[in-house]
Amino acid sequence: MPTSIQISEALRKELVKRKFFDKETYEEVIWDLIEDTQELSEETKKELEEARADIKAGKYHTLAEVKKELGL
């Protein structure tokens, strides 16, 4: 059930600045903010650790290398 809340003008202006596109609702902006503060899943944490290990081991390609390989 939709409900109304009161917010200050300063908070409204801050929410407006955080919109990705003009027609994005304040609810969508708030959900994006909530998502940013949620804990990462164990699978994501594991993947990040693996990626960090790959980078330390030199198992990566720079953007310039990829562009050259693709002929861009």
C-alpha positions as CSV (number, residue, x, y, z in Angstrom):
1,M,0.0,0.0,0.0
2,P,1.5,3.3,-1.0
3,T,2.1,5.9,1.7
4,S,3.3,9.5,1.9
5,I,6.3,10.7,3.9
6,Q,7.5,14.1,4.7
7,I,11.0,15.1,3.9
8,S,13.0,18.3,4.1
9,E,13.7,20.4,1.1
10,A,17.4,19.7,1.5
11,L,16.7,15.9,1.4
12,R,14.5,16.3,-1.7
13,K,17.2,18.2,-3.4
14,E,19.7,15.5,-2.5
15,L,17.4,12.8,-3.9
16,V,17.0,14.8,-7.1
17,K,20.8,14.9,-7.5
18,R,21.0,11.1,-7.2
19,K,18.5,10.3,-9.9
20,F,20.0,8.5,-12.9
21,F,17.3,9.8,-15.2
22,D,14.6,12.5,-15.0
23,K,11.6,10.1,-14.7
24,E,13.2,8.0,-12.0
25,T,11.0,8.0,-8.9
26,Y,12.1,8.9,-5.4
27,E,11.3,5.3,-4.4
28,E,13.7,4.0,-7.0
29,V,16.4,6.3,-5.8
30,I,15.9,5.2,-2.2
31,W,16.0,1.5,-3.2
32,D,19.3,2.1,-5.0
33,L,20.7,3.7,-1.8
34,I,19.5,0.8,0.3
35,E,21.0,-1.7,-2.1
36,D,24.4,0.1,-1.9
37,T,24.5,-0.6,1.9
38,Q,23.5,-4.2,1.8
39,E,26.0,-7.0,2.6
40,L,27.6,-8.8,-0.4
41,S,26.7,-12.4,-0.9
42,E,29.3,-15.0,0.0
43,E,29.5,-15.9,-3.7
44,T,30.3,-12.3,-4.6
45,K,32.9,-12.1,-1.9
46,K,34.6,-15.3,-3.2
47,E,34.6,-13.9,-6.7
48,L,36.1,-10.7,-5.6
49,E,38.9,-12.5,-3.8
50,E,39.6,-14.6,-6.9
51,A,39.7,-11.5,-9.0
52,R,42.1,-9.8,-6.7
53,A,44.3,-12.9,-6.7
54,D,44.3,-13.0,-10.5
55,I,45.3,-9.3,-10.7
56,K,48.2,-9.9,-8.2
57,A,49.3,-12.9,-10.4
58,G,49.3,-10.7,-13.5
59,K,46.3,-12.5,-15.0
60,Y,44.6,-9.5,-16.6
61,H,44.5,-7.4,-19.8
62,T,44.6,-3.7,-19.9
63,L,42.0,-1.8,-21.9
64,A,44.7,-0.8,-24.4
65,E,45.6,-4.4,-24.9
66,V,42.0,-5.5,-25.5
67,K,41.4,-2.6,-27.9
68,K,44.5,-3.5,-29.9
69,E,43.5,-7.2,-30.0
70,L,40.1,-6.2,-31.2
71,G,41.4,-3.7,-33.7
72,L,39.7,-0.7,-32.1
